[in-house]
Every structure is written in C-alpha cells, then in structure tokens.
Amino acid sequence: SENWEDYSEGIRSFFDDSLQVTKGPNLSVMLIGGDDCIPMPRIENPTGSGLDELHSDLLYCWEEAPVCLYDDGDGEVCLDYDTADFNIARLPLEEGELESNLMDDLRHYFEKALERKDGIVVKNIVMTSTASWIPASTAMVDKLPLINMRNVPEDAKRNGMYVSPSVSVENDEVLECYEGSLQNADMLLFNLHGSDEEGSSCYYGQEGCDYPEAINTDLMSETSASIVNTVACFGARFVGYSRDDSMLLTAMFRSESVVLFAGSCSTAFGRSGCEEFENMIAPTAFSETFMKLYVLYQLKGMPAGQAFLKAKCDYLNYFIKSEEHAECVGTVLMFN
C-alpha cells in the first residue's frame, strides 16, 4: 500500500495479536526500509511557507494521527509523551537501482550496532557551525564535552567549535586538523547549511554569498563517531537519493561507526543573529533548541528512541504558547 496509515494499523495489530506486548513510549520500533518500502507519513507544513508537506515518521507513534498534534481544549497543539504507543526510528535503505546488496547493508549496520549494544560513551563531541550562526550554536553546545581543539588554527575555531568557512574541504591546513577530530569523535553536531538539490549532499558553511563545503560524504564515512545529530536543512534527506548523495545513507552504510543519526528531512527553522539564547529559554533558534534538548537526554543515558520522542514532546509543550508556535510544530515534525 502507498498509504502509511495501513502500515500503522498493521504494526499495532502485530503488537496486539502476535506479540501481545505492552505499548507505551518506552517501546522502541525500528522501521527497516525506505519510503518506497514503508511510506513516510506526509503532513501539511504548519507554517504555510516553503515545502507544502513535511516527512514525519513521528505520526506512527500514536494510533490516530495526526491527533498527536491535538487540541487540548484551549486551542493549543500539544504532544502527550505518555499516550504514545511506542517511539519510532527508521533504518532507511537505498531506493531504485542499487550498486550494493541490501542484505550486505543490513549486516554491516547491525554488526556496528551490536558492537555498541551496551551503550555509547560520549567523551568527545565535535561541533561545526557556520560563522553567522555562532550565537545559537554556542547555546547548543553549552556544557557539552567538546573535543580538545588545542592545535586548531585560530580562524577555524570559536567557543570550542569548528567554524566554517574556515572549515572547508578546500582548506588543507584546517582539513588536516578537522579530519583528526572527526576520527576521534564520539558524537558529531552540525549547524550548517544543507540542500535538496541533486548532487549537493554536503553540509555547507557561509561567507557572504559563498557556501563552501564544510563536510562531504567522504569525510562523513571516515568518522569514528557513533552518533550524528545535525540541524542542517535537508540534513537527513534520503527519499529518492542515492547512497553517495545522502549524508544519512553514507553514515549508515559507508561508515564503520555511525549507528544513530538525527536530522531534518526538510528546510529547518532557525535564526542567525539572536541574543535570546541564555539557557535556551526561547524558541528563537527552533532546530538548535530542539537538538540541544535531545542531546541532553541522550547524555543522561536515555535510549535514543525515547530521548528523541521525549525531546519532541517537551520542546513543543514548553514553547507552544510562543507567537511562533507554527515553527515549533514544524520543527518537531521535520526531524527524524
């Protein structure tokens, strides 16, 4: 079926009739396959701008979607973590004509995952930001265990983060340091630009109208990090893209380490020059604020699926009274 709701009903029937498990937000479900195999739910973009529809696997978590974005009686949209039937993740497989064997891809991924079945220790986080988004990025990494940057050139770092455009695949001096950090990282964070154009799978920095490649698929495949969290626009794109044209598919099936990847399948909401980031008590950064919350829940030891769902619910419920609630709802929907 092309109707995702048929799959949603089938999942619940399987739980109730075959597994007889207790549903709830602590039950983790992984969908294995791309949009061509198990449809990604589409929902109208609440902001009314940009893309008409957003891809959102979140809608699988409740039996009656999109009532997960329900009216609480006061005309407000909320997410109720406790009423979710499960938390959801997806291991997307490449679509169309394949250069690889899908069984080899699955074997490669689950071998990586089994090596980390007792948990992932995060001591070194590498954050990369555009120069223009330093305020939001600084709040995003506050109190996180950032990697030592002692030998990094001064123009390529700020507040413990790598900064692009100095970070570029064309800047050999910085690239040597950057590659070393990527190969000693436990988690990667990105607050960079992304694109949905074919052949533009990199994450980009910015200098005026120049957008240099800060990290590409080759660099992504070489990292030692087990976790990748990105707020780049289209940072988690995979529907209709080949493996080498998707940072997500590259991380899942070319890297020897990445097992968790979170990012937006759409144009992420954020701002550049904001001064309202103390303690992140403002939705002004949108994507950066949500991602910081998710990372904090991960570092507290929550399983990733629970942490992701709880971060979405807590983020939306906290900021729903803001004047920009549509952007908050959109942020929650577009990250997968």
C-alpha positions as CSV (number, residue, x, y, z in Angstrom):
1,S,0.0,0.0,0.0
2,E,1.1,3.6,-0.6
3,N,-1.0,4.7,2.5
4,W,1.2,4.9,5.6
5,E,-1.8,4.6,7.8
6,D,-2.3,1.0,6.6
7,Y,1.2,0.2,7.9
8,S,0.5,2.0,11.2
9,E,-2.6,-0.2,11.7
10,G,-0.6,-3.3,10.8
11,I,2.1,-2.5,13.3
12,R,-0.4,-2.2,16.1
13,S,-2.3,-5.4,15.1
14,F,1.0,-7.3,15.2
15,F,1.8,-6.0,18.7
16,D,-1.7,-6.8,20.0
17,D,-2.4,-10.1,18.2
18,S,1.1,-11.7,17.8
19,L,3.5,-10.2,20.3
20,Q,1.0,-9.2,22.9
21,V,3.4,-6.6,24.2
22,T,2.5,-3.6,26.4
23,K,2.5,-0.5,24.2
24,G,3.9,2.8,25.5
25,P,6.6,5.4,24.9
26,N,9.4,3.0,26.2
27,L,8.6,0.5,23.5
28,S,11.1,1.1,20.6
29,V,10.1,0.3,17.0
30,M,12.5,0.5,14.1
31,L,11.2,0.6,10.5
32,I,13.6,-1.1,8.2
33,G,13.3,0.2,4.6
34,G,12.9,3.4,2.7
35,D,9.8,5.4,1.7
36,D,9.4,3.0,-1.3
37,C,9.0,0.1,1.2
38,I,7.3,1.6,4.2
39,P,5.8,5.1,3.3
40,M,7.0,8.1,5.3
41,P,3.9,10.0,6.5
42,R,3.4,13.4,5.0
43,I,1.7,16.2,6.9
44,E,0.9,19.7,5.8
45,N,3.6,22.3,6.7
46,P,2.0,24.2,9.6
47,T,3.9,27.4,8.7
48,G,2.3,27.6,5.2
49,S,5.7,28.5,3.7
50,G,8.3,26.6,1.8
51,L,7.5,23.0,1.2
52,D,3.8,22.2,1.2
53,E,4.4,18.9,3.1
54,L,6.8,17.6,5.7
55,H,8.0,14.0,6.0
56,S,7.4,12.8,9.6
57,D,7.7,9.3,11.0
58,L,6.6,10.8,14.3
59,L,3.0,10.2,13.2
60,Y,3.4,6.5,13.5
61,C,3.8,6.8,17.3
62,W,0.1,7.4,18.0
63,E,-2.8,5.3,16.8
64,E,-4.9,8.2,15.5
65,A,-2.6,10.6,13.6
66,P,-2.3,13.5,13.4
67,V,-4.1,13.6,16.8
68,C,-0.6,13.5,18.3
69,L,-0.8,17.2,17.5
70,Y,-4.1,17.6,19.2
71,D,-6.2,20.5,20.6
72,D,-6.0,20.4,24.4
73,G,-9.3,22.3,24.8
74,D,-7.6,25.7,24.9
75,G,-6.9,25.9,21.2
76,E,-3.3,24.8,21.6
77,V,-1.4,22.0,19.9
78,C,0.3,19.5,22.3
79,L,2.2,16.3,22.3
80,D,1.4,13.8,25.0
81,Y,4.5,11.5,25.6
82,D,2.7,9.2,27.9
83,T,0.0,8.3,25.4
84,A,2.4,7.3,22.6
85,D,2.1,3.6,21.6
86,F,5.9,3.5,21.0
87,N,8.9,5.6,20.0
88,I,9.9,5.3,16.3
89,A,13.1,5.1,14.3
90,R,13.9,4.2,10.7
91,L,16.8,2.5,9.1
92,P,16.3,3.7,5.5
93,L,17.6,1.5,2.7
94,E,18.7,2.9,-0.6
95,E,15.9,3.1,-3.3
96,G,16.0,2.5,-7.1
97,E,18.8,0.7,-8.9
98,L,21.4,-0.3,-6.3
99,E,25.1,-0.8,-6.5
100,S,25.1,-2.7,-3.3
101,N,23.4,-5.7,-1.9
102,L,20.7,-4.8,0.7
103,M,21.5,-7.8,2.9
104,D,25.1,-6.7,3.0
105,D,23.9,-3.2,4.0
106,L,21.8,-4.7,6.8
107,R,24.6,-7.0,8.0
108,H,27.0,-4.0,8.0
109,Y,24.7,-1.8,10.1
110,F,23.7,-4.4,12.6
111,E,27.2,-5.5,13.2
112,K,28.1,-1.9,14.1
113,A,25.0,-1.7,16.3
114,L,25.7,-5.0,18.2
115,E,29.2,-3.7,19.0
116,R,27.5,-0.8,20.9
117,K,24.7,-2.8,22.4
118,D,25.9,-2.0,26.0
119,G,25.7,1.7,25.3
120,I,27.8,4.5,23.7
121,V,30.2,6.5,25.8
122,V,30.4,10.2,24.7
123,K,33.5,12.0,25.8
124,N,34.4,13.9,22.7
125,I,31.8,15.9,20.7
126,V,32.8,17.7,17.5
127,M,30.5,20.7,16.7
128,T,30.8,22.5,13.3
129,S,28.9,25.8,12.8
130,T,28.7,28.5,10.2
131,A,30.2,31.7,11.4
132,S,26.9,33.6,11.1
133,W,25.1,31.1,13.5
134,I,27.6,31.3,16.3
135,P,25.1,32.6,19.0
136,A,22.7,29.7,18.5
137,S,25.5,27.2,18.1
138,T,27.2,28.3,21.3
139,A,24.0,27.8,23.3
140,M,23.5,24.4,21.5
141,V,26.9,23.1,22.8
142,D,26.9,24.8,26.2
143,K,28.1,22.4,28.9
144,L,28.7,19.6,26.4
145,P,32.0,17.7,26.4
146,L,33.6,19.2,23.3
147,I,36.7,17.8,21.8
148,N,40.1,19.4,22.6
149,M,40.9,22.0,19.9
150,R,44.4,23.0,21.1
151,N,46.1,22.6,17.7
152,V,43.4,24.0,15.5
153,P,44.2,27.3,13.7
154,E,42.6,30.3,15.4
155,D,40.4,31.3,12.5
156,A,38.8,27.9,12.3
157,K,37.5,27.7,15.9
158,R,35.3,29.6,18.3
159,N,33.9,28.7,21.7
160,G,35.1,25.2,21.3
161,M,33.5,24.7,17.9
162,Y,34.9,24.4,14.4
163,V,33.7,27.3,12.3
164,S,33.1,27.4,8.5
165,P,34.0,29.0,6.1
166,S,37.5,28.4,7.6
167,V,36.5,24.8,7.8
168,S,36.3,23.7,4.2
169,V,37.3,20.7,2.1
170,E,39.5,23.1,0.1
171,N,41.4,24.4,3.2
172,D,44.2,21.9,3.6
173,E,45.7,23.4,6.8
174,V,42.4,23.2,8.6
175,L,41.2,20.0,6.9
176,E,44.1,18.0,8.5
177,C,43.0,19.1,12.0
178,Y,39.4,18.5,11.2
179,E,39.9,15.0,9.9
180,G,41.8,14.2,13.1
181,S,38.9,15.4,15.2
182,L,36.3,13.5,13.1
183,Q,38.4,10.4,13.7
184,N,38.5,10.9,17.5
185,A,34.8,11.9,17.9
186,D,32.1,10.1,19.8
187,M,29.3,12.4,18.5
188,L,29.1,14.9,15.7
189,L,27.0,18.0,15.8
190,F,26.4,20.2,12.8
191,N,24.8,23.7,12.5
192,L,25.5,24.2,8.8
193,H,23.6,24.7,5.6
194,G,22.1,21.8,3.6
195,S,20.4,21.4,0.3
196,D,17.8,19.3,-1.5
197,E,19.5,19.7,-4.9
198,E,20.7,16.5,-6.5
199,G,24.4,16.2,-6.1
200,S,24.5,18.6,-3.2
201,S,24.7,16.2,-0.3
202,C,27.4,18.1,1.6
203,Y,26.9,20.4,4.6
204,Y,28.0,24.0,3.8
205,G,29.4,26.9,5.6
206,Q,28.8,30.5,4.6
207,E,30.7,33.6,3.8
208,G,28.5,36.2,2.1
209,C,27.1,34.5,-0.9
210,D,29.8,31.9,-0.9
211,Y,28.9,28.5,0.6
212,P,32.0,26.3,0.8
213,E,31.7,22.6,1.5
214,A,32.4,22.1,5.2
215,I,31.9,18.3,5.3
216,N,31.1,15.9,2.5
217,T,30.2,12.2,2.3
218,D,33.8,11.1,2.1
219,L,34.6,12.8,5.4
220,M,31.4,11.5,6.9
221,S,32.3,8.0,6.1
222,E,35.6,8.3,7.9
223,T,34.4,9.5,11.3
224,S,34.8,7.4,14.4
225,A,31.6,8.9,15.9
226,S,28.7,6.6,16.7
227,I,26.2,9.4,16.8
228,V,25.4,12.2,14.3
229,N,23.0,15.0,15.1
230,T,22.5,17.7,12.5
231,V,20.2,20.7,12.2
232,A,21.2,21.4,8.6
233,C,18.3,21.9,6.1
234,F,17.7,18.5,4.5
235,G,20.5,17.1,6.7
236,A,18.7,13.7,6.9
237,R,17.4,13.5,3.3
238,F,17.2,10.1,1.8
239,V,13.9,9.7,-0.1
240,G,14.8,9.3,-3.7
241,Y,18.5,9.9,-3.2
242,S,21.4,7.5,-3.9
243,R,23.7,6.4,-1.1
244,D,26.5,8.7,-2.3
245,D,24.1,11.7,-2.5
246,S,22.8,11.4,1.1
247,M,24.8,12.1,4.2
248,L,22.4,9.8,6.1
249,L,22.8,6.8,3.9
250,T,26.6,7.4,3.8
251,A,26.7,7.4,7.6
252,M,24.6,4.3,7.9
253,F,26.2,2.2,5.2
254,R,29.7,3.5,4.4
255,S,31.0,4.5,7.9
256,E,32.3,1.9,10.3
257,S,30.9,3.6,13.4
258,V,27.7,5.6,12.9
259,V,24.6,3.9,14.3
260,L,22.4,6.9,15.4
261,F,21.6,9.7,13.0
262,A,19.1,12.5,13.6
263,G,18.3,15.3,11.3
264,S,15.7,17.2,9.3
265,C,14.1,16.0,6.1
266,S,13.0,19.5,5.2
267,T,14.1,23.1,5.5
268,A,15.0,23.5,9.1
269,F,13.9,26.6,11.0
270,G,16.5,28.7,12.8
271,R,17.9,32.2,13.0
272,S,21.4,33.7,12.8
273,G,21.9,36.8,14.9
274,C,19.9,36.2,18.1
275,E,20.7,37.4,21.6
276,E,18.0,35.4,23.4
277,F,19.8,32.2,23.9
278,E,20.6,32.2,27.6
279,N,19.7,28.7,28.9
280,M,17.8,28.2,25.6
281,I,14.6,29.7,27.2
282,A,13.2,30.9,23.9
283,P,12.2,29.1,20.7
284,T,14.2,31.6,18.7
285,A,16.7,29.0,17.5
286,F,14.0,26.4,16.9
287,S,16.1,23.5,15.5
288,E,19.1,24.2,17.6
289,T,16.9,24.4,20.8
290,F,15.2,21.1,20.0
291,M,18.5,19.3,19.2
292,K,20.2,20.6,22.4
293,L,17.3,19.0,24.4
294,Y,17.7,15.7,22.5
295,V,21.4,15.6,23.1
296,L,21.0,16.3,26.8
297,Y,18.5,13.4,27.1
298,Q,21.0,11.2,25.3
299,L,23.8,12.1,27.6
300,K,21.6,11.4,30.6
301,G,21.5,7.8,29.4
302,M,18.1,7.5,27.8
303,P,17.8,5.1,24.9
304,A,17.9,7.2,21.7
305,G,14.3,6.5,20.6
306,Q,12.9,7.5,24.0
307,A,15.2,10.6,24.1
308,F,14.1,11.7,20.7
309,L,10.3,11.3,21.4
310,K,10.6,12.9,24.8
311,A,12.6,15.8,23.4
312,K,10.0,16.4,20.8
313,C,7.1,16.4,23.3
314,D,8.9,18.5,25.9
315,Y,10.1,21.0,23.3
316,L,6.7,21.5,21.8
317,N,4.8,21.6,25.1
318,Y,7.2,24.2,26.6
319,F,7.2,26.6,23.6
320,I,3.7,26.1,22.3
321,K,2.5,29.4,23.8
322,S,5.0,31.4,21.8
323,E,3.9,33.6,19.0
324,E,5.8,31.3,16.6
325,H,4.1,28.1,17.5
326,A,3.8,27.0,13.9
327,E,7.6,27.0,13.5
328,C,7.8,25.0,16.7
329,V,5.3,22.4,15.4
330,G,7.2,22.3,12.1
331,T,10.5,21.7,13.9
332,V,9.0,18.7,15.8
333,L,7.6,17.2,12.6
334,M,10.5,17.5,10.3
335,F,13.2,15.8,12.4
336,N,13.5,12.1,12.1
